[in-house]
Amino acid sequence: MTCKQWLRSVPLITALAVSALAQAEPPVAAAGTSTDASSHRDIISVDLAGRLNADAVAFTVEGKRRWALQRSSFPDPDAYAQLGGYLSISPATIDTALHGEWQPHPALRLRLQYDFYGFLGQNGSLLSFPSAESPFGQDAVDARKGQEETTTGHRFLFQPTLAAKLGPVIFRNRTDLAYYLFDGKGPYFLDQDNTMLLKDGDLLVNDRAEILFKPWQDDANDLYAGPFYEMVYGRGADLDSQRAGLALALAHHGRLAFTDRSRIYLQGGRYLHDRNRQSELFAVIGMGFDLDL
């Protein structure tokens, strides 16, 4: 595996970081929110993660301000509203985003996000394809070296998350409803986040269901583990991909060195249905930390 293969997909920064933060944070509680209704928290999150099949390495820095919503209309102590943004940079892409998030109850979390992509014309990003039947596996991407486009793109994302806790078991379902715009040649483009062909003005649905257990914890650490199933569908090319596996996340809620919270996470499994990776294995591994400002 070459360094360029690892750097192939910088938009994955977002997907990995969001997944990592969701895995490491208690899924049905906004950990650390204050009981003061007028209070807010400013947080910086930093994550580094890598993916095997399709190969990538990712780095993200996110800043966010979170307001506690403990009022008569929001009696739950974990209710909050949040605004934030992130910056992701690699040899392939520059990705900036702004988001708003609202959790009126631990069972429901709603997120709106806008992404601006700057494709730098190298490392497989951004590639155009003539039809929905075009091969876009790793061999096809490698054969197109030098044909990447220097252009821009946009994503508008709505992300609802539903969660429930029954005893020690946590059930959670997160759905990404994303609308994409590309300024390249087209008519189809390779979305490296989801390894999916999309058109300009296309809709992508990514749905992830998981069951998490907490097999171990102490005063400062929580270990989450459990199976997940993920389905991705691109409307323009009428393509879908399905995979399943096991997720592990170790979250440290106390100070460690200069950090206020830290995490290590691992996901692994198999592609159940995919045009390019049928029955192949995949893995994601990473680490991150938070700073309270």
N, C-alpha and C positions, 0 to 999 in steps of 0.2 A: 504494500500500500504506500503510495507516494504522498508527499506533503500536499501537493496540489489536489489530490483526491480528498484529503481531509478538509481542505479549505473550499471545497466546491460549492457549498450551499450556505451562504451567510444568512438568508432569511430564516433558516432553521434556528437562529439565535432566539428569536421570539418564541417559537413553539416550544423549544426545550426549556427556556427560562420560565415561561408561564406554567408549563407542566411541572417543573421542579418546585416552584413556589407553591403550587396547589398541593403537591404530594407532601411537602414538608410542613405545611401549615395545617393545624387541625381542621378537617374539612367542614365541620359544622359549627365552627366558632371563629370569631375574629380575635385571635389571641392577643391579649395585652391591651384591649380597648379600655378607656378610662370610664369611670362612672360619672364624671363631670360632663354635663351636657354641652358645655361651651368649649370643651377641650379639643385639641387636635394633635396629631403626631406627624412628624416629617421623617420619612424613611428613605434610605438609599439601599437598594438591593443589587448585588453583584453575583453573577453566575458564570461558570465555565463548564461546558458539557460537550460530549462527543457522541456521534452516532455511527454504528456499524451497519451497513447495508440499508439505505444508501449512505456512503461515508461522508462525514462532515464533522467539523469542530466549530463551536459557537461560543461567543462571549457577549454578554449583555450587561448594561448598567441602566437601572431604572430608578427614578425618583418619584415619590408620591406623597401626598398629604391626605391624611385620613381623619375625618371628623366623627366623633361619637354622637349618636342620635338618641340618647337616653332622655326621652320626653314622654308625656302622657300618650302620644300617638305611636311611640316606639318603646314599649315597656321592656323589650328584650335588651339585656345589657350588652349584647354583641352587635346590635344594629349600628351601621356606619354608612357614611358616604365618602367617596374617595375620588381625587383627581390626580393624574400623573402622566408621565411620559418616559420614553427611553430612547437611547441611541445605540445602534449596532453598526460596527464597522469591520470590513474584511477586505482582502484583495478582490473580492467578487462584487460586493454590494454595500451600499450605505443605506441603512434602514432607520427611519425616525418615526415615532408614533406618539399620539396623545390618546388618553383614555379617561373615561368616567366610569365609576363603579358604585353600585348601591346594593347594600344588603339589609333589607328591613327585618329579616329573620334568618337565623342560621340555615334554615331549609331552602332559602332562595337567595341567589346572588345574580345580579344583572350587570353586564359590562357592555359599553359602547366604545369602539376604538377606531381611529383612523391611522393608517400607515402610509408613508411615502417612501417608495423604493427608488434608489438610484443605482441602476445596473451599470457596472464598470466595463463590461465587454470582455470578460475573461473568466476562466475557471468554470465554464459551463453555464454562465449567467450573463445575458438572457439569450435563449435559443428559440427560434421560430420553427414551426413544423407545418407542412402543407395540408395535412388532413388528420382527422381523429384516429385513423388507422396507422399513422406513422409510428414506427418503433421508437421508444424513448428510454430504453434501458441504459445501463452503464456503458456498454459497448457502443451504442449509438451515440451517446453523448461524447465519448472519447473520440469517435470518428469525426465529430463536428468541430473539433478544436480549431480555433481561429475564426469561427463563424458567429461567435457571440456578439450581441448588439449592445452598444452604449446608449442607453435610453432610460426612461423613467416608468414607474408604475404606481398604482394606488390600490389600497384595500380599505373597504368599509366593513366593519365587523360588529355583529351583535352576538353576545355570548351569554346565554342563560345557563346557570348551574343549579341543579336540584340535589338536595342531600337529605338523608334521614339516618337516624342513629337508633338501633334496636339493641339495647344492652351493649356488648363490646363490639358490635358489628356496625360499620358505616357503609351505607349505600349512597353512591353519587353518580350523577349523569351530567356531563358537560357537552353542550352543543355549540359549535361554531357555525354561524350563518354569515358567509363572507361574499362580498361583491367586489370583483376585480376589474381594474382598467389598466391596459398596457399601451404604451406608445411605440411599440416596435412594428415589425413587418407583418407578423402573423401568417395566416389567420389563427394558428394555435401556438401557444407558448408553454414552455415547461415550467411549472411551478415547483421549485426545488423544496419548498416547505413540505409539501404533501406528495411529491413525485407524481404529479398529475398534469395532464394537458388541459389548458384553459384557453378560452377565447377572450378577446377584448370585450368587456361588459358581461362577464360570466359570473355565475353563482356556484359556490362550492359549499358543501355541507360536510362537516366533520363531527361525528358523534362518538363520544367515549363514555362507556359505562364501566364502573369498577366497584368491587366489594373489598373494603379494607378492614383489617384486624389490627389490633395493637398487642402483639405477642410479648412486648417488654416495655417497661418504662420505669423511671425513677424521678427524683425531684426536678432534674434539669433536662432529661432526655426522653424522647418518645420514638419508638420504632413502629412504623406502619408497614404492613405487608398485605398483599392480596392480588387476586386476578383482575384483569381488565380485558375489555373487548372494544375495538375501535373500527369504525367504518368511515370511509371518505368517498364522496360522490361529487364529480364534476359534471354539471348539467350540459355544457356546450359540446363536449366530446362523448357524453353519455358513458362515462367511465366510473368504475368503483373499485375500491381496494378495501380489504378486510384483514385485520390481524388481531391476535390475542396473545396474552402473555401474563407475566407476573411483575408487579411493581414493588419495590422496597424503598423506604425513605427513613433515614435517621435524622431527627431534628433535635438540636441542642438549643434550649430556650434561655440559657444563661450567657454571661459574658465569657468569651474565649479569645485570648489575646486582645486585639483591638476591636473585636466584633461584639455586637449585642445579641445576635442569634446566628446560628450556622446550620448547614445541612449537607448531607451526602445522599445521593439517590441513584438508583439503578432500575432499569426496565429491560426486560428481555422477553422474547417470544418468537412467534412464527407468523409469516404471511399466510393467511388462509385462502385468500383469493386476490390475485394481482397479476396483471398482464405480463409484467417483467420479472416478478420475484415469487412465483407460485411455490408455496411450501418452504421458502427459504427462511433462515433465521435472521433476527435483527437484535440489536442491543443499544441502549442509551445509558451512559454513565456520566455523572457530573457532581459538582459541589458548588456551594454558594454561601453567602453571608449577608446579614443586614446590619445597617448602622442607623441608630436613632439620633437625629439631629436636634 
